Each structure stands twice: as structure tokens, then as C-alpha cells.
């Protein structure tokens, strides 16, 4: 077992999301025109953000009680962030619903977190085609912001402009950094979604960790199209700009591959977070100068394909920095840095993270990664015991989290991820990483996208199935690619299934649950 602890970092405990907003306003000023913007015309200053957060928090308090878990079904808009922070400022717990999960997925998430009331917007539901899904969730009470806004009375207005706007911390309950700031739901790529409870401390510690290694500040402009129901979209894409004074441009969907590069160019953004899949599509649709103002592009949530890295470097002169994290750590655990970028790795651990590597039978070139640090979740709610907090614990001890990933650490402290333990197939008694299978496919056919899964096979234990968008891909081409990479022949798929496109989750990751079901059906 190896144990690794990263360097210390400057973190001011005691803040909540709301007090962090107030601190940023005091530091950068109330009147910061163009601080944040979204698809709506106009932009918001720190003063506007504070006003909207107080107003939405007070309105949400009219339809909920302190300590209540309240569902938030909202798009990537500045008002959604204000609603989230406003709920927590008034002692409610915002539970961020993934609107790409379907009504069953959302309902299951609400049951797990004991959500009875969901805040949403009629305009959003109509635009996103979610009206029928919401109608199907009859056991929940949906409260529409359009209706709620009408309840903002003269008394509320006097409270806001005569008192709360000027003395925000006096106007809201005393901050409790250990209180839950938000509940996120794991993508459910492995079954019923688990609810991850993240405290104010965990989120803000992760922001401080990121800012200790990246000097984000008011001269930066962050482009965020990643949904805020996803921890990377919330922490990196939204809270880092909030705390650091960077400008923020929010966009409603990462799937608008043509629009995103145009927006980045038009708004002169310098920082972006994305997944390998999204960055691949943006590069395909971008003009040569769309990303000329980009300084920092961080890829996370899935392995960064070499072809994507190459394309960005050759076409835009941008070096993508690969990072790694899990929702349970709010989410960032490791990241490559400019000038210290080691392709193939996910960089060094963030300051303040401790890691233990526990051996796994049948795997020699890596071990299971367990972590702890100030950014660790308070715990899970599970579907079997809704609303009951299960604190983090793993084979490494209480207060540790098992990431479920097989990793290796080199002498310089760089982490490389070999794959999810659940994404290893046992073929003829040997453990084969499905990510190696995908790497072979990418080497054989770089322009297409590929994903591997496995099904049980009475003769060999498990059988590897490769899904590909390349109709011409053959097993012989894969064998040549495997030899060139030095990969074993056992890693070649037994079956190849051609698809028009791979199914994606709302977070941009491949939906392996769907693929496994398709493979078993085939």
C-alpha cells in the first residue's frame, strides 16, 4: 500500500457559498458590469448577483421549510446559480436534478434525497421539451419561478433594498460551513443514482485547491456550458469564477457544437472546462481563430483521447490539460498544469489530498485509489435508505473514499488512471481494462468514436464487445493497432457492433449502462 499526501494550501474555513459571494462582492466591488452573463440579453454585476440571490432565496423560503431538501430543475443560467446559493443561504438544501435523466431517473433521485418540492420554470420546461416528463412525476409538487416571482411583495422589496442588499449577512441565518450546500446525483452510469451530499466546506475547499495551482482572477473569462447539476460544471465552471472575480459566460447546452466555438470567440473567453467528447466535437466545428483567446482548457470526466489533444495543439495552439475527479470530492482530485503537463497522466494530486493505493488481485500495473481531503463529501444518501446520511468510509478506513478507479503514481507524483475497476473484463482468468480496448480502437480508427463493454460468456468468463461509429473497422485492423501499442491479444474485442452514434449521458460521458444493455440484447 502506498500513501501519498499532497502539499498544503491556503484555505479560509468558515465560509458558505453565500458568504463567499458577499466576500467576492466586497473584494471586487458591487458595480462590476459584465461580470456574469448567459443566453438572456444583458449581464450581471456582483451587486446584481447578490440582489437576485437574496430575492430568490427569500421567495424559495415561502414554499419550503428550513432544512428541507428542495429539487432544482433549471438550465445553465445565472438565475439558477442565484437560486442554488439563495436556497442554501436560507438553510434549505438544493438538490440538483439532471434533466437528461428522464422522469424515472429524476423521480428516483427525488426519492433518494426525500425531495417533495421541485423549483423549475415553465419557459425552461417548454424549451427543453420536458413538459410531459414533469407531468409524469405526479407525486412531486412543482413550483414555477414565474408564479413565485409574483409573490415578491412590497414588504419583500423593502426588506431587499432597505436592508438585505446592504447587510446581507445580517439578513440571512448564520452560516454553517459543514451544512449541506448542495446534493448532486451520480450519473447513474452504474444503476440507481446515489445522492452525494456536499457541504459548503467541501465545495469551497475544492475551489481554494484549484486556485492554489491556477491563478484565476478578474482578467480571466470562463466559458461554462457544462450543466451545474454536474459537479465539474458547478465547482470549476461556476464557483471558481464567483470566488476569483473571473468573468463568466454561461451557456445552456454543451451539445451545440457549432455555437460554442462562436460564443467563445465572440466573448473572448480564456478558460474552459470540457470532456474529451465535447472538445472533439468543438474542434470539428470550429474556425481556426475561434479559440485564439483560450489560455486554459481542462478536460475531465473521461479519458482525454490523444487525437483530441493533437488536434487542439495543431489547429489552435492550445495545450489541453487533463484532470481527474469524482463527484464525491466536489470533484477535482488531480490536474495537469501549464508548463508541467504530462500527457497520459491526469497530473498531480491537488494540495491537501491524501491518497492510498490498495492492491487489486489480477492487476499488476495499478491499484485501487482511495482518497481523503477537505473537499470530501459529507456522505451518501442511498435509494434503499432515503435521506439517511452514510458518511464516507472505505477499506482504507473511516473518512476515506474509494474512487473505484485503478491508478498508478509515478516518482514525481503524477497520477495515471488505468480504468474503473468496474470497467475491467475478466477474460479467461485475466483482468482486461476496457479502456485499453478503446485505446486500441482509437489507434486503429482515429476519426470515429468507440466504446467497449463486456457480457458474460460461459466459455471465457466475459466477452468484450466494441461499439464503433466506423462501419469499416475490422478485427485485423484492431490486431495491428494492438501490436503497435504493445497491448495483449486478449484485449481484442470478440464482437464489433457498428452504431451511428454512441449514447451519451447529460454530463457528456458515454452511457455504459445503455451500451451494456444493447450488448446483452445483441
N, C-alpha and C positions, 0 to 999 in steps of 0.2 A: 504493500500500500504506500503510495506516495502522497505527501501532504504539501500543499503549496499555499502560501499566503502572500497576497499582493501588497503593494505599498499603501501607506496611509493617505488620506485625502482630507481636504478642508470641507467639513460638513457642519452646518449650523442646525443642530436638532432643535425641536420646539416649534417648527413652522408647520402650517397646514397649507393646502392648496390656496385657500382664501387669503391667509396671512402672507403667503408668498406673492400673490397678486398685489396686495397692498404694499409690500416691501418694494416690489419692482416699480410700482407707481411712484413711491417716494424717491426711489433712486433715479428713475429716468424721466419723471415728470408726468403730470396729468395730461398735458397737451402734447401728444406725440402723434401728429396726423399721419395716417397711412401705416400705423403700427401693425394692424391685422386687417386682412380683407378676405372675402370669399366670393361666391358667384353673384351675390347681391351687389347692386351699384353702391359706390361709396366705400369708406373704410372706417376703421375704429381706432381711437387713441386709447391709452391706458385708462384715461378718465371714462371713456365710453364703455370700456370693458367692465370697469368697476360698477358703473351705473346699471348696466344690463345684468350683471351677476347678482347684485343686490335685489333688483326688481324681480328677476326670475326666481331667485331663492325665496323671496317673500311670497310670491304667487304660489310656488310649489308647496309652501308651508300650509296654504289654505286647503289643500286636498290630501295632506299626509300628516303623520304624527312624528315627533322626534324618535329617532332610532329605526324608523320604518325603511324597509328596502323598496325602493321605487324604480320601476323599469324605465329606461330611457331608450326610445326608439326614434333616433334622429340622425340626419345626414351629417356629413363633414361641413358644418357651418360654424361661424363664430358664436352664434346664439346657442348652439348645442354645447359648446365648451363652457359658456357662461352658465347654462342650466346645470351642467355637471358640478361645477365649482360652487354654484349657488345652493344646490341641494345639500352638499356636504358642509357648507358654511352654516347652514341652519340645522345641522345634526341629522340629516337624512343620509341614506346610503344609495347613491346612484348605481344601478345595475345596467351595464351597457349591453343592449341586445343586438345580436348580429342579425341584421335584416336580410342577409343572404342565406340564413339557415333554414328558411321555410317555417310554416306555422308550427309544425311538430317540434322542430328544434328550438324555436323561441319559447313555446309553451313549456317544454321540458326544462329549459333554463330558468324560467319563472318559478316553476315548481321547486327546483333545487334551491333557489335563493329566497323562496317564500315571498315572491312578488305578487301583489294583488292589484296594484295600480300602475299603469304604464303611461308615461307622458310622451306625446307624439304630436305631429302636425298634419292636418288634413291635406295641405298642399304637398307635403313630402310624400304621404302615402299615395296620393293620386299620381305624382310624378314618377315614383319608384315602382308603381304597379303593385302596391301592397294592400290595397283596399280589401280584396277578397280574403287575403291571409289573415288580416286583422278581424274580419267578420267571423272567421272560423274559430277564433280564440275567445269563445263566449264567456269562459269563466273569469276572464280578466276585465278590469274596468279601465277603459281608455279615456284619458283626459287630453283634450286638444288644446295646444297653446293658443290657438286663435280665440277659443272661448275664454280661456283663462285670462288672457290679456284684458278682456273687457271688465274683469273683476278688480282691476287696479284702480282703487277708489281715490277720491280727493285726499283722504287721510293717508293712504299709501304714498301718494305723490308728495305730500307734506313731509312725511317721515323720510322719504328718499332724499329730497332736495334740501330739506331743512336740517337734517341730522345725519342720516346714514352715510351719505356721499362724503361728508366732511370728517366723520368719526366712525369709519367702517368697523373697526374692531370693537368699539363700544356698542355698536348696533347689532352685533351678532353674538351668539353664545361663545364662551371661552374656548379657544382652540384646543383640541386634544390630538396631538400628533400620532398617537397609537390607535386612534379610532379608524374604522374603515373609511377610506376616501372613495373607493370605487370597487365594484365587483365586476370581474371580467370572466368570460366563459371560454374555456379552452376549446380550440377549433372543432373538437368533436371528431377529429380525423381518426379517433380510436374508440368510438362508442358514445354513450350518453355524455353530454357535456358536463365537466366538473366546473364548479364555481370557484374562482380564485379570488380571495379577499386580500386586497392590497391597502395597507394603511397609508396615511399621509407621509409618514416617515419613510416607508419603502419607496414610494414614488419620488420623493424629493431627494432621498439619498442617491437614487439612481441618476437623477438629473445632475446632482453635485459630482458624482463619479464621472459622468460623461464630460462635464465642463472642466474637470481637473485634467483631462487629456486632450480635449478640443477647446481652444479658447474662443468659444462662441461669444458674440457681442453685437451691439447695435449696428455695426457696419455689415452684418450678415443679413441675408434674406432667405428664409427657409420656405421651400415649396413642399406642402404636405397633401398628398392625395390618398394616403393610407388611412383607412377608417379608424375613428377614435374608439370603436368597440374592440380594437386590437391594440395590445399594449405598446407595440412599436409606434403606431400612429398617435397614441396618446402621449407617451413619455417623450420619445425622441422628436416626433413631428409637431407636438403642441406645447408640452410643458417646458422643454428646453428653450424655445423662443420666449415663452412667458417670463421665465426667470432671468434669461440672459439679455433681454432687451432687443433680441434679433427681430426683424420684421417677419411676418408670417403671411403666406398666401395659402389659404385652404381651398382644396378643390374636391368636388363631391364624389368623383369616381376615379380609381386608378386604371380603369379599363378603357378610358377614352385615349387610346394610344396616339392618335393624331393630334388631339387637342393639348395634351400635357406638354410636349416639347414646345409648342407655340406659346403656351402660357409662361413657361419658364423663360423663354426669350423675351416676351413682352414685359414681364415683371422683373427681369434682370435678377433672377434668383441665383444664390450662390451655394445653397446647401439642399440636398435631397436625400431621402431615405427610400429604399425600394427593395423589392425582391428580385432575384435573378430573372424570373419570368417576365416581370413588368419591365425591367431595364432592357431586356432583349427586345421587347415589342417597341419601346420608345425609340431605341436606336434604329429599328427598321423603318419607322415613320418620320424620323427627324431630318431636318435640313442640316447641312454641315455646320452652320453657325448657331443652331438653336441652343446649344449648351455652352456657348463661349464664356458665359459669366459664372459657370459652375466651378466651385473650388473644391467642395467636398461632396462625394456621392458614396453613401454607405449602403451596402447590400446585406440583408439579413433574412431571417425566417426560412431560408432554404439554402442549399449549397449554391455558390456562385459558379456558373459554367465558365470554363476557360474562354470559350468562343465569345461570350458576352464581355468579359474583361478585355480581350483583344480588340473587339470592335470599338469599344468606348475609347480605348487608348489610341487606336489608329485614326478613327474618324473625328473624335472630338478633343483628343489630347487630354482626356480625363482618366485618372487612375482610380478605379473603383476600389474602395476599402471594404473588405469583407469583415463582418462582425457576427456575433452569435449571442443568442439569449433565449430565455424561456419566459412565458407569461408569469410564472411563479416568482421570478426575480425582477419583475417590473420594467422591462425584460432584460436589459443589456448585461451580459456577463463578460464578454471579451470583444475587442475590436482592433483591427489594424489601424495604424496611424500614418499620416503623411510623412514620408521620409523613413518610416520604419514599417514598410508594407511587405509582408512575406506571403506572396500568393500561395494558395493551397492551405494556408492556415487561417484561423479566424482571429489572429492577433493575440495579444497578451490579455490576461485577466484584468478586469477593472480594479482600481485601487480599493482596498478594503474587502475584497472577495477572498475567501479561503476555499481551497479545493482539495478533495481527496479522490484518488483513483483506486477503485476496488476491482480486483481481477475478475474476469468472467471466463468460465470454463469453455474451452474451444476457441477462444480469441487470444492471439498472441501479440498482436501489434497495437493493442489499446486496452483500456479498462473503463469500467463504468464511472462516469463523472458525478460526484456528489459535491454540492456547494453550500456555503452559508455566508451571510454578509448582511449589512444594514438594509439592503434592498430586497430581502427575502419576504415573501408573503406572510400574512398572519396565519393563513391556513386555507383549507378547502371546505366548501360545503359539497356533500355528495348527494346524488339523487336518492340514495337509499335512506339518508338521514338529513332531510331538507333543513337548511338554516342552522345546523349544528356544526360549530367550527371544529375542524380537525387540525390541530397545529402541525407544522412541518416536522417530519421525522423520517429517517432512512436508516439503512444498515450502517451508516457512518455515525449514527447517534441522533438524539433529540435535537431539534433546531437545525438539522441538515435537510437538504432536499436532493433527492435522486433525480437527475435530469433525464435518465433513461437513455442518455447518449453515450456511445463508446468513443473515448477521446484519448489523445496522447499529448504529453507535454515535452517539449524539447529543452535542451540545456539553457536556452535563452528565455524560457518561459512562454514561448509561443504555443498556443493550443491548436491541435488539429482534430477535427471531428471525423471519426471513421464511419459514423452512421448511427441511426437509432437502434437500440437493442431490439426493438420490435420489428425493425426493418432488416433483420438478418434471416436468411433462409437456412434451414438445416438440410443440406443435400448430401445423401449418402454418408451421414455422420459428420460432415464438415460444415462449419458456420460460414456462410457466404453473404457478404454485405450486398444488399440490393442497390446501394449507391455505387458500388463498383460495377455492377451490371449496367447501370445507367451511364456511368463514365465510359464504358466500352462502347455503348450505343452512340454516345455523343462523338467519340473518336471516329466511329465508322460513318456517321452521318451528322455533320455539324450544324446544318441549317434547320433540321427537323427537331421536334421535341419528343422526349422519350420518358417513360416511367415504368419501373419494374415492380411486380408484386409476386406473391407465391401462393400456390394452392397445395393442399395436402395430396400426397401421392403414395399409394400403398407400397410401391416398389422401392422408392428412394427417400421416403420421409416427406420431402417437399419438392415441388417442381416450380421452376422460375418461369414467369410469364412476362414478356416485354410488350408494352403498348407503345406504338410509334406513329408519328404522322408521316413517315416516309414509306410510301407504298412499294418502293423498290428495294428496301433493306432486306438482305439475306443473312442466313446464319454464317455463310462463308465469309462475308464482309466482317461480321462480328468477330469471327475467329482470328482474322488477320489483325483487326484492331486490338484484340485481347493480347495477342503475341507482342505487338508493338508497345503495349503498356506494361508488359510483364505480368499480366493477370492470368490466373489459372483457368484452364479449360472448363472447370466445374462451374465457373461463373457465367457461362454462356446460357442464354435462356433456351428452354425446351420448346417454348411456343412463342410465336410473334403474332400480335394482333394489331392490324392497322386501323387507326381511328382518324377522323377528320381533325379533332382537337382533343386535348386532354381535359377532363373535368377539373375545374378549379374551385376551391373554397373562396369565400368572400375576402379572405386575407391574402389571396394571391398564391397560396400554396396549392400543390396538387392534391386533389381529393382521393387519397389512397383507399378510403373505405368504399367509395363508388367503384374504383378500379378492381378491388378485391372481389366485390360482388359480381362485377362483369366477368372477371376471370373464372370465378366459380360457376357462373351460368354457362360460360362457353365450354 
